[in-house]
């Protein structure tokens, strides 16, 4: 089977999706900047300023509630600004460039909102001069000449962020951006009137000449203007003094590239398939017979059979029995012919549904609609697989892949913890191929939540049950109406329910997980993960690709 080109899985393997990943990455950032032998050419003062504000940011990060991202193509990112650190929630535009190793080398995205932010201290000209062992006059000259570009105008004087490093010798290129520019600046420099960004750099040959390129890559009518040293200094001091202008210096940006998260497509594992010593050598699989049907002799071929879900949804019901080591070949043949397994230990059973997506689509049917008509479990499974980010999604996956939904895999008490469960799970694709003559591409399983009496119910959970119960009462007793919508909105105001939560409580379609994190059956999930399954986003649905 060819793996679906699931770009979302690759994307999620490189970005930050939850608080734990942010902390791990940021801890690496702090350690990197504590090391004096790193590649950054910072002064001792700036290095200490970075470490100080990083510790403050980390403490705020620990104290803040950072939701785990479940929406496709969203991610967190922390960045240093000229005067602080911010954590933003971003959304990718799905426009990527990939390197030879399969990692993202470039992408476009938009910032949805700022999650947390920490600002550094601002110091006066005199304080900054003392920190850097120079005179206040020198500091003001640095600002006037465009060498301290992050300074802020404070009345007739200046304030400087503590993150600003002591200027280096020579001219450093910079980018200035703004949403609206003061009229007095554009009157003196008319080429700024129709742009929101300039890139400023020094001529390679004549160091007294400076060039300005307006706009950004891809903009039409970009201009290149040359300035003298005096004109360049006048332009920069006016831009620095404006509250509407932001500056970005390549040399002063604070960077850190964290290590790549280990990523693999989920794939059914065939490792550790040996089982403990058992009192039998063979495992016999008995498949339950399908239901009977009939057709009329006085009708045209096919008229007696309506197209229904059974045409494309094949039930799987197997029982597994152990046959003794002492059984001869003749005895084995007799056991198979008579199908009499009553004297042999029952090992376990498997039930599920095989969804023939390739045949459904080829015949013009929607797999989600067919699954919805069959059962709520199959509908949820198929909706997760076909949603954005799923392996059957038409944009990033392959909707023609056949799926086996495992409804139940149970092992008898006498044979648990002996490796039998994993061995049966690994044999399922081969059993389907040999007994049903179908190749499956994906195995899925949705663990049921643990019993609620093992979970301490919150006030919010109680409200949710109340809303659901009232909705059921509305259905049963149509003459007694309960205002569910009003109750849901009131509770949303009190408990800050999301719109998606309200949809779920009101019985409407929703995205995300089907039950709270606290109700996860970790032991069952661990068994499937050991065998190569992976949860699809935050849906609770476990899945794995199958390659025979």
C-alpha positions in Angstrom: 0.0 0.0 0.0 1.2 3.5 -0.8 1.1 5.8 2.2 -1.2 8.7 1.8 0.6 12.0 1.4 -0.5 13.2 4.8 1.2 16.6 4.9 -0.5 17.5 8.2 1.3 14.7 10.0 4.6 16.1 8.8 3.5 19.6 9.7 2.6 18.6 13.2 5.9 16.8 13.7 7.8 20.1 13.3 5.6 22.7 15.0 4.6 23.4 18.6 1.1 22.2 19.5 0.9 22.2 23.3 2.4 23.6 26.5 4.8 20.7 27.0 6.3 21.1 23.6 6.6 24.8 24.1 8.4 24.4 27.4 10.8 21.8 26.1 11.7 23.9 23.1 12.1 27.1 25.2 14.2 25.3 27.8 16.5 24.4 24.9 16.5 28.1 23.9 17.6 29.1 27.4 20.4 26.6 27.6 21.6 27.6 24.2 21.9 31.3 25.3 23.5 30.4 28.6 26.4 28.7 26.8 29.1 31.3 26.1 30.4 29.2 23.1 27.3 29.5 21.0 27.4 31.2 17.6 25.8 34.5 18.7 28.1 37.4 19.0 26.3 39.1 21.9 27.8 41.2 24.6 27.8 39.9 28.1 25.2 42.5 29.1 22.8 41.4 26.3 23.3 37.7 27.0 22.3 38.3 30.6 19.3 40.5 29.6 18.1 37.6 27.3 18.4 35.0 30.2 16.6 37.3 32.7 13.6 38.0 30.4 13.6 34.3 29.3 13.2 33.2 32.9 10.3 35.6 33.4 8.7 34.4 30.2 9.1 30.7 31.3 7.5 31.4 34.7 4.5 33.1 33.0 4.3 30.2 30.5 4.1 27.7 33.4 1.4 29.7 35.2 -0.7 30.2 32.0 -3.3 27.9 30.6 -2.2 26.9 27.1 -4.7 24.7 25.3 -3.5 21.8 23.2 -4.2 22.6 19.6 -6.6 20.2 17.8 -7.5 22.3 14.8 -5.5 21.4 11.6 -2.7 23.7 10.5 -2.6 25.8 13.7 0.6 26.1 15.8 2.3 28.0 18.6 5.4 30.1 18.1 7.5 32.2 20.5 9.5 35.1 19.2 11.7 37.8 20.6 10.6 41.3 19.7 12.7 44.4 20.1 11.6 44.8 23.7 10.3 41.4 24.8 9.1 37.9 24.1 5.7 36.8 22.9 3.9 33.6 22.3 1.5 33.6 19.4 -1.2 31.3 18.0 -0.7 31.1 14.2 -2.4 29.5 11.2 -0.5 28.1 8.3 -1.6 29.1 4.8 -0.7 25.6 3.6 2.0 27.1 1.4 5.2 25.1 2.1 8.6 24.5 0.8 10.2 21.2 1.8 13.9 20.4 2.0 15.6 17.2 0.7 15.1 15.5 4.1 11.3 16.1 4.1 11.3 19.0 6.6 9.6 22.3 6.1 12.2 24.9 4.9 9.7 27.8 4.5 6.0 28.5 4.9 3.6 31.4 5.0 1.2 31.9 7.9 -0.8 34.5 9.7 -0.9 35.4 13.4 -4.3 34.6 14.9 -3.7 36.2 18.3 -1.1 36.9 20.9 -1.3 34.3 23.8 1.2 35.7 26.3 3.8 38.5 26.3 6.7 39.7 28.5 8.3 43.0 28.1 11.9 43.9 29.0 12.8 47.0 31.1 13.5 50.3 29.4 16.4 52.4 30.7 17.3 56.0 30.3 20.2 57.3 28.2 22.2 57.8 31.3 21.5 54.3 32.6 22.3 52.7 29.2 25.6 54.7 29.0 26.6 53.5 32.4 25.9 49.9 31.5 28.1 50.1 28.4 30.8 52.3 29.9 30.3 55.3 27.6 29.0 58.8 28.0 25.3 59.9 27.5 26.5 62.0 24.6 27.8 58.9 22.8 24.5 57.1 23.3 22.6 60.0 21.8 25.0 60.0 18.8 24.3 56.3 18.3 20.6 57.0 18.2 21.0 60.0 15.8 23.2 58.0 13.5 20.8 55.0 13.4 22.9 52.7 15.5 20.4 52.3 18.3 17.2 51.8 16.3 15.0 50.3 19.0 15.2 53.4 21.2 11.8 55.1 21.9 11.2 58.8 22.1 10.3 60.0 25.6 9.5 63.7 25.6 12.7 65.4 24.5 14.9 62.4 25.4 15.0 58.7 24.8 14.3 55.3 26.5 16.2 52.2 25.4 15.1 48.6 25.8 17.5 46.5 28.0 17.6 43.9 25.2 19.4 46.5 22.9 23.0 45.4 22.5 25.9 47.8 22.3 26.2 48.9 18.6 28.9 47.3 16.5 31.3 49.1 14.2 30.1 49.8 10.7 26.6 50.0 9.2 24.1 47.3 9.7 21.2 46.8 7.3 17.7 47.0 8.6 14.0 46.8 7.6 11.4 49.4 8.8 7.7 48.6 8.7 4.6 50.7 9.5 0.8 50.7 9.0 0.5 54.5 8.8 3.3 57.0 8.4 3.5 60.5 9.8 2.9 63.1 7.1 6.0 65.1 7.9 8.2 62.0 7.1 6.5 61.3 3.7 6.7 65.0 2.8 10.5 65.0 3.2 10.8 61.5 1.6 8.0 61.2 -1.0 9.0 57.7 -2.0 7.6 56.5 1.4 4.0 57.7 0.6 2.8 54.5 -1.2 4.6 51.8 0.7 4.5 50.2 4.2 8.0 48.9 4.3 11.6 49.7 3.3 14.9 47.8 3.3 17.9 49.9 4.0 21.5 48.8 3.1 24.9 50.2 2.3 26.5 50.3 -1.2 29.2 47.7 -1.5 31.7 49.9 -3.4 30.9 53.4 -2.1 30.4 53.3 1.6 29.0 56.9 1.6 26.0 55.8 -0.5 23.0 54.0 1.0 20.1 52.3 -0.9 16.4 52.0 0.0 14.2 49.4 -1.5 10.5 50.0 -1.0 7.8 47.3 -0.4 8.3 43.6 0.1 8.9 40.6 -2.2 6.1 40.2 -4.7 4.9 43.8 -4.4 4.3 45.8 -7.6 6.0 49.1 -8.3 8.9 48.5 -5.9 11.5 51.3 -6.0 15.2 51.6 -5.3 16.4 55.0 -4.1 19.9 56.0 -3.2 20.7 58.3 -0.3 23.7 60.2 1.0 25.0 59.6 4.6 23.3 62.8 5.7 19.9 61.9 4.1 20.1 58.3 5.5 20.7 59.6 9.0 17.8 62.1 8.7 15.5 59.4 7.4 16.4 56.9 10.2 16.1 59.4 13.1 12.6 60.3 11.9 11.6 56.7 11.6 13.0 55.8 15.0 11.2 58.7 16.7 7.9 57.7 15.2 5.6 55.5 17.4 4.0 54.0 14.2 7.2 52.4 12.9 8.8 49.1 13.8 12.4 48.1 13.0 13.9 44.7 12.4 17.7 44.3 12.3 19.0 41.0 11.0 22.1 41.2 13.2 20.1 41.8 16.4 17.4 39.1 15.9 17.5 36.4 18.5 17.2 33.0 17.0 17.1 29.4 18.1 16.3 26.3 16.0 15.1 23.4 18.2 15.6 19.8 17.4 13.1 18.0 15.1 10.5 15.9 16.8 10.8 12.3 15.9 8.1 11.5 13.3 6.9 8.3 11.6 3.7 7.5 9.9 1.6 5.3 12.2 2.1 1.8 10.9 1.0 -1.6 12.3 3.9 -3.0 14.2 5.1 -6.6 13.7 7.7 -6.4 16.4 7.7 -8.4 19.6 5.1 -10.8 18.1 6.3 -13.8 20.1 3.9 -15.2 22.7 4.5 -16.8 26.0 4.6 -20.6 26.2 1.1 -21.9 25.8 -0.6 -25.3 26.1 -1.4 -25.3 22.4 0.4 -25.0 19.0 -2.4 -23.7 16.7 -4.9 -21.0 16.9 -8.0 -21.7 15.0 -10.2 -18.8 13.7 -13.9 -19.3 13.3 -15.7 -16.8 11.2 -19.4 -16.4 11.7 -21.5 -17.0 8.6 -23.2 -14.1 6.9 -26.9 -13.7 6.9 -29.0 -15.5 4.2 -30.8 -13.8 1.3 -33.0 -14.8 -1.6 -34.1 -13.7 -5.0 -37.2 -14.2 -7.1 -37.1 -16.3 -10.3 -39.7 -14.2 -12.0 -37.8 -10.9 -11.7 -34.9 -9.5 -13.6 -31.4 -10.1 -12.3 -30.6 -7.6 -9.6 -34.2 -6.4 -9.0 -34.5 -8.4 -5.8 -31.5 -6.7 -4.3 -31.5 -3.1 -3.2 -28.2 -1.3 -2.8 -27.7 -1.0 1.0 -24.9 -0.6 3.4 -24.2 -4.3 3.6 -22.9 -4.2 0.1 -20.0 -2.0 1.2 -19.9 -2.6 5.0 -18.8 -6.1 5.7 -19.2 -7.3 9.3 -16.2 -9.1 10.8 -16.9 -11.6 13.7 -14.2 -14.0 14.6 -13.6 -16.4 17.5 -10.1 -17.8 18.3 -9.5 -21.2 19.8 -6.3 -23.0 20.9 -5.6 -26.5 19.6 -3.4 -28.7 21.8 0.2 -29.5 20.9 -0.7 -33.2 21.1 -3.3 -33.1 18.3 -2.3 -35.2 15.2 -2.8 -34.0 11.6 -5.8 -36.3 11.3 -7.4 -34.9 14.5 -6.8 -31.4 13.2 -8.6 -32.2 10.0 -11.6 -33.6 11.9 -11.7 -30.5 14.1 -11.8 -28.3 11.0 -14.4 -30.3 9.2 -16.8 -30.6 12.1 -16.1 -27.1 13.4 -16.5 -28.5 16.9 -14.3 -26.4 19.2 -16.3 -26.9 22.4 -13.5 -29.0 24.0 -10.8 -26.5 23.1 -10.0 -23.3 25.1 -11.5 -20.1 23.7 -8.7 -17.5 23.4 -10.7 -14.4 22.4 -12.8 -12.7 19.8 -12.7 -9.9 17.4 -15.6 -8.0 15.9 -15.7 -5.0 13.5 -16.7 -3.6 10.2 -14.8 -3.5 7.0 -15.6 -0.3 5.0 -14.9 -0.6 1.3 -14.2 3.0 0.5 -12.8 2.3 -3.0 -15.9 0.5 -4.1 -18.2 3.1 -2.5 -16.6 6.0 -4.3 -16.3 4.0 -7.6 -20.1 3.4 -7.4 -20.8 7.1 -6.7 -21.6 6.9 -2.9 -20.3 8.9 -0.1 -18.6 6.7 2.6 -19.6 9.1 5.3 -23.3 8.9 4.4 -23.2 5.1 4.2 -21.5 4.9 7.6 -23.9 7.4 9.1 -26.8 5.3 8.0 -25.3 2.2 9.6 -24.2 3.4 13.1 -23.0 6.3 15.2 -19.6 4.6 15.8 -18.9 4.2 12.1 -20.2 7.7 11.3 -17.8 9.2 13.9 -14.9 7.1 12.7 -15.4 8.1 9.0 -16.0 11.8 9.9 -12.6 11.9 11.7 -10.8 10.1 8.9 -12.2 12.4 6.2 -12.0 15.7 8.1 -9.1 18.1 7.4 -6.0 16.3 8.7 -7.4 12.8 8.3 -5.8 10.1 6.1 -9.0 9.9 3.9 -9.3 13.7 3.5 -9.6 14.4 -0.2 -7.0 17.2 -0.2 -4.2 15.7 1.8 -5.0 12.0 2.0 -6.4 9.2 -0.1 -10.2 8.8 0.2 -10.0 5.4 -1.7 -8.3 3.6 1.2 -10.2 0.6 2.7 -10.7 0.7 6.5 -11.3 -1.9 9.1 -13.0 -0.5 12.2 -12.3 -2.7 15.2 -15.3 -2.7 17.5 -14.0 -5.2 19.9 -10.8 -7.2 20.6 -11.0 -9.2 23.8 -8.8 -11.9 25.2 -10.0 -14.5 27.7 -8.7 -14.0 31.2 -6.5 -17.1 31.2 -4.5 -15.8 28.2 -4.0 -12.2 28.9 -0.5 -10.6 29.2 1.0 -13.4 27.2 1.3 -11.6 23.9 -1.7 -13.2 22.3 -3.6 -9.9 21.9 -0.7 -8.3 19.9 -0.3 -11.4 17.8 -4.0 -11.5 16.9 -4.0 -7.8 16.1 -1.0 -8.3 13.8 -2.8 -11.2 12.0 -6.0 -9.3 11.3 -4.9 -7.8 7.9 -3.9 -11.3 6.7 -7.1 -12.8 8.0 -9.1 -10.3 6.1 -7.1 -10.9 2.9 -7.4 -14.7 3.2 -11.0 -15.1 4.5 -12.6 -12.0 2.8 -10.3 -11.6 -0.2 -9.9 -7.9 0.5 -6.8 -5.8 1.1 -7.2 -3.3 3.9 -5.2 -0.1 4.1 -6.1 1.3 7.6 -7.0 -0.2 10.9 -8.9 2.0 13.4 -10.1 1.6 16.9 -11.9 4.1 19.2 -11.4 3.3 22.9 -14.5 3.7 25.0 -14.1 6.1 28.0 -13.5 4.7 31.5 -16.6 4.4 33.8 -17.6 7.9 35.0 -17.7 6.7 38.6 -13.9 6.5 38.4 -13.8 10.1 37.3 -14.6 13.0 39.6 -17.3 14.9 37.9 -17.0 18.7 37.8 -19.7 21.3 38.0 -19.3 21.8 34.3 -19.7 18.1 33.6 -22.9 18.1 35.7 -24.3 21.0 33.6 -23.5 19.1 30.5 -25.4 16.0 31.6 -28.3 18.2 32.5 -28.4 19.8 29.1 -28.3 16.4 27.4 -30.9 14.9 29.7 -33.3 17.8 28.9 -32.7 17.3 25.2 -33.7 13.6 25.6 -36.8 14.7 27.6 -37.8 17.0 24.7 -37.5 14.1 22.3 -39.6 11.7 24.5 -42.2 14.3 25.6 -42.8 16.6 22.8 -45.6 18.4 24.6 -43.3 19.5 27.4 -40.6 21.8 26.0 -37.4 22.7 27.7 -35.4 25.7 26.5 -32.1 23.9 25.9 -30.7 26.7 23.8 -31.2 29.2 26.6 -29.7 26.9 29.2 -26.7 26.2 27.0 -26.1 29.9 26.4 -26.4 30.7 30.1 -24.0 28.0 31.0 -21.7 29.1 28.2 -21.5 32.5 29.8 -20.9 31.1 33.3 -18.4 28.4 32.3 -17.0 29.9 29.1 -18.1 27.0 26.8 -16.8 27.2 23.3 -19.1 27.3 20.3 -18.0 23.8 19.4 -18.8 22.6 22.9 -22.3 24.1 22.7 -22.8 22.3 19.4 -21.8 19.0 21.0 -24.0 19.4 24.0 -27.0 20.4 21.8 -26.5 17.4 19.6 -25.1 19.1 16.6 -22.0 18.1 14.6 -18.8 19.1 16.2 -15.1 18.6 15.9 -12.4 17.6 18.3 -12.5 14.9 21.0 -15.5 12.8 21.8 -14.9 12.7 25.6 -12.6 14.5 28.1 -8.9 13.7 28.5 -9.5 12.5 32.0 -11.8 9.6 30.8 -9.1 8.1 28.5 -8.5 4.4 29.2 -4.8 4.6 29.2 -4.1 0.9 29.5 -6.1 0.1 26.4 -4.7 3.0 24.5 -1.1 1.9 25.5 -1.8 -1.6 24.1 -2.7 -0.2 20.7 0.1 2.4 20.6 2.5 -0.4 21.3 1.3 -2.0 18.2 1.8 1.0 16.0 -1.5 2.9 16.4 -1.6 6.7 16.9 -4.4 9.1 18.0 -5.6 11.2 15.1 -5.2 14.8 16.3 -7.4 15.1 19.5 -10.3 12.8 18.2 -9.7 9.8 20.5 -9.7 7.7 17.3 -6.6 5.5 17.0 -5.5 4.4 13.6 -2.5 2.9 11.8 -1.6 2.2 8.1 -1.2 -1.4 7.0 1.4 -2.6 4.5 1.5 -6.3 3.6 
